[in-house]
Amino acid sequence: MDVNVLRRAARNDLDNGTFTLLDLSLGFWANGGHAEALDLDAFIYCLKTLSGPDILVLAWTLEELRNA
């Protein structure tokens, strides 16, 4: 999985108002993610990395939010 594509997709959806950081965080945690909201925000804006499992959970969460 290309994390830059994931970051760009999340950034675009947040900027376009498709969902909020709170929506993303709640979905992420509900799907088993462990990073905190600030860590997610930092990852999306290329300031921090996430663990491999958290990246997969984030990708899954983005798909769920887009299809909701």
C-alpha positions, 0 to 999 in steps of 0.5 A: 500500500502506498502511504502517500496515496492514502495520505492524499486521499484522507487529506482531500476528503477532510478538506472537501468536508466528506468527513471530519477528523472526529469521524475519521478517528471514531471510525479508526478506533471502532475498526481496531486502530490504536493511534490517537487523533493527533497522531492520525492528523500528523500522519495525514499531513506527513509529520509522523508515521503510523504502524503497519496495522494502523495504516491498514485500519486507516485505509479500511476506515477511509473506504467505509467513510467514503461509502457511508 
